[in-house]
Amino acid sequence: MALAIIGLTSMAVLGAFAGDLRTANAARTALEVSTLAQSRLARLELATRRELAALPDSLAHGTVPEFSDRYAWSASAVPVGTEPDLFELHVIITWPEGSTALTTRRFRPATLMARP
């Protein structure tokens, strides 16, 4: 009887521990993905109007070697409606268990030439 009680108690403790590990792993992934998405979006926000109009490969997609290429990202910049100077910026992060996306808008007016 005592052995059965010890066995049941051990199973409950191991189950709780496994649940904690799953939660910690999910939290770590969420933090990594959030940081990566914000970083890629920040890089797009620094892009020039010319880069936003035709994203170079280095801004459009890639993987993250620091995480053994576990995460891949893609980005796009799309002019908004009839506003040629307003761009909607999208970043999508994918990994084996899911994906997440961030979107924002940025105003990038055409450069005006100064008069001599």
C-alpha positions as a Markdown table, in Angstrom:
| # | Residue | x | y | z |
|---|---|---|---|---|
| 1 | Met | 0.0 | 0.0 | 0.0 |
| 2 | Ala | 2.8 | 2.4 | 0.9 |
| 3 | Leu | 4.5 | 1.6 | -2.4 |
| 4 | Ala | 1.4 | 2.5 | -4.3 |
| 5 | Ile | 1.1 | 5.8 | -2.5 |
| 6 | Ile | 4.7 | 6.6 | -3.2 |
| 7 | Gly | 4.2 | 5.7 | -6.9 |
| 8 | Leu | 1.1 | 7.9 | -7.2 |
| 9 | Thr | 2.9 | 10.8 | -5.5 |
| 10 | Ser | 5.9 | 10.4 | -7.7 |
| 11 | Met | 3.7 | 10.4 | -10.8 |
| 12 | Ala | 2.0 | 13.6 | -9.7 |
| 13 | Val | 5.3 | 15.4 | -9.0 |
| 14 | Leu | 6.7 | 14.3 | -12.4 |
| 15 | Gly | 3.6 | 15.5 | -14.2 |
| 16 | Ala | 3.7 | 18.9 | -12.5 |
| 17 | Phe | 7.4 | 19.2 | -13.4 |
| 18 | Ala | 6.8 | 18.3 | -17.0 |
| 19 | Gly | 4.0 | 20.9 | -17.2 |
| 20 | Asp | 6.4 | 23.5 | -15.8 |
| 21 | Leu | 9.0 | 22.6 | -18.5 |
| 22 | Arg | 6.4 | 23.0 | -21.3 |
| 23 | Thr | 5.4 | 26.4 | -19.9 |
| 24 | Ala | 9.0 | 27.6 | -19.6 |
| 25 | Asn | 9.7 | 26.4 | -23.2 |
| 26 | Ala | 6.7 | 28.2 | -24.6 |
| 27 | Ala | 7.6 | 31.4 | -22.7 |
| 28 | Arg | 11.2 | 31.2 | -24.1 |
| 29 | Thr | 9.9 | 30.8 | -27.6 |
| 30 | Ala | 7.5 | 33.7 | -27.3 |
| 31 | Leu | 10.2 | 35.9 | -26.0 |
| 32 | Glu | 12.6 | 34.9 | -28.8 |
| 33 | Val | 9.9 | 35.4 | -31.5 |
| 34 | Ser | 8.7 | 38.7 | -30.2 |
| 35 | Thr | 12.3 | 40.1 | -30.0 |
| 36 | Leu | 13.1 | 38.8 | -33.5 |
| 37 | Ala | 9.9 | 40.3 | -35.0 |
| 38 | Gln | 10.5 | 43.7 | -33.4 |
| 39 | Ser | 14.1 | 43.7 | -34.6 |
| 40 | Arg | 13.1 | 42.9 | -38.2 |
| 41 | Leu | 10.3 | 45.5 | -38.1 |
| 42 | Ala | 12.8 | 48.1 | -36.7 |
| 43 | Arg | 15.1 | 47.4 | -39.6 |
| 44 | Leu | 12.3 | 48.0 | -42.1 |
| 45 | Glu | 11.4 | 51.3 | -40.3 |
| 46 | Leu | 14.9 | 52.5 | -41.0 |
| 47 | Ala | 14.7 | 51.6 | -44.7 |
| 48 | Thr | 14.7 | 54.3 | -47.3 |
| 49 | Arg | 11.8 | 55.0 | -49.6 |
| 50 | Arg | 13.7 | 53.3 | -52.5 |
| 51 | Glu | 14.3 | 50.2 | -50.4 |
| 52 | Leu | 10.7 | 50.0 | -49.3 |
| 53 | Ala | 9.5 | 50.3 | -53.0 |
| 54 | Ala | 11.6 | 47.3 | -53.9 |
| 55 | Leu | 12.8 | 45.3 | -50.9 |
| 56 | Pro | 16.2 | 43.8 | -51.4 |
| 57 | Asp | 16.5 | 40.1 | -50.5 |
| 58 | Ser | 18.4 | 41.0 | -47.3 |
| 59 | Leu | 15.3 | 42.8 | -46.0 |
| 60 | Ala | 12.7 | 40.5 | -47.6 |
| 61 | His | 13.4 | 37.2 | -46.0 |
| 62 | Gly | 15.9 | 35.1 | -44.1 |
| 63 | Thr | 16.7 | 32.7 | -41.2 |
| 64 | Val | 18.3 | 33.2 | -37.9 |
| 65 | Pro | 21.6 | 31.3 | -37.6 |
| 66 | Glu | 21.9 | 32.2 | -33.9 |
| 67 | Phe | 19.0 | 29.8 | -33.3 |
| 68 | Ser | 20.2 | 27.0 | -35.6 |
| 69 | Asp | 17.9 | 28.4 | -38.3 |
| 70 | Arg | 14.9 | 27.4 | -36.2 |
| 71 | Tyr | 13.2 | 30.7 | -37.0 |
| 72 | Ala | 12.6 | 32.1 | -40.5 |
| 73 | Trp | 11.2 | 35.5 | -41.3 |
| 74 | Ser | 9.7 | 37.3 | -44.3 |
| 75 | Ala | 8.9 | 41.0 | -44.7 |
| 76 | Ser | 7.0 | 43.2 | -47.1 |
| 77 | Ala | 6.4 | 46.8 | -47.7 |
| 78 | Val | 3.2 | 47.8 | -49.5 |
| 79 | Pro | 2.1 | 51.3 | -50.5 |
| 80 | Val | -1.2 | 52.2 | -48.8 |
| 81 | Gly | -4.1 | 52.9 | -51.2 |
| 82 | Thr | -3.8 | 56.2 | -53.0 |
| 83 | Glu | -1.0 | 57.5 | -50.6 |
| 84 | Pro | 2.2 | 56.8 | -52.5 |
| 85 | Asp | 4.3 | 58.0 | -49.6 |
| 86 | Leu | 2.7 | 55.8 | -47.0 |
| 87 | Phe | 3.9 | 52.1 | -46.6 |
| 88 | Glu | 2.4 | 49.3 | -44.6 |
| 89 | Leu | 5.2 | 47.2 | -43.2 |
| 90 | His | 4.7 | 43.5 | -42.5 |
| 91 | Val | 7.0 | 41.0 | -40.7 |
| 92 | Ile | 6.1 | 37.3 | -40.3 |
| 93 | Ile | 8.2 | 35.0 | -38.1 |
| 94 | Thr | 7.7 | 31.2 | -38.6 |
| 95 | Trp | 9.0 | 28.3 | -36.7 |
| 96 | Pro | 8.1 | 24.6 | -36.6 |
| 97 | Glu | 5.3 | 25.0 | -34.0 |
| 98 | Gly | 3.7 | 28.2 | -35.4 |
| 99 | Ser | 4.0 | 31.7 | -36.7 |
| 100 | Thr | 3.5 | 35.3 | -35.6 |
| 101 | Ala | 3.2 | 38.6 | -37.5 |
| 102 | Leu | 3.7 | 42.3 | -36.8 |
| 103 | Thr | 2.4 | 45.2 | -38.9 |
| 104 | Thr | 2.9 | 49.0 | -38.8 |
| 105 | Arg | 2.8 | 51.9 | -41.2 |
| 106 | Arg | 5.5 | 54.4 | -42.1 |
| 107 | Phe | 5.5 | 57.7 | -44.0 |
| 108 | Arg | 8.4 | 58.0 | -46.5 |
| 109 | Pro | 8.0 | 61.1 | -48.7 |
| 110 | Ala | 9.8 | 61.5 | -51.9 |
| 111 | Thr | 13.0 | 63.4 | -51.5 |
| 112 | Leu | 12.7 | 67.0 | -52.6 |
| 113 | Met | 15.6 | 68.6 | -54.4 |
| 114 | Ala | 16.9 | 71.8 | -53.0 |
| 115 | Arg | 17.1 | 74.9 | -55.2 |
| 116 | Pro | 20.6 | 76.2 | -55.9 |
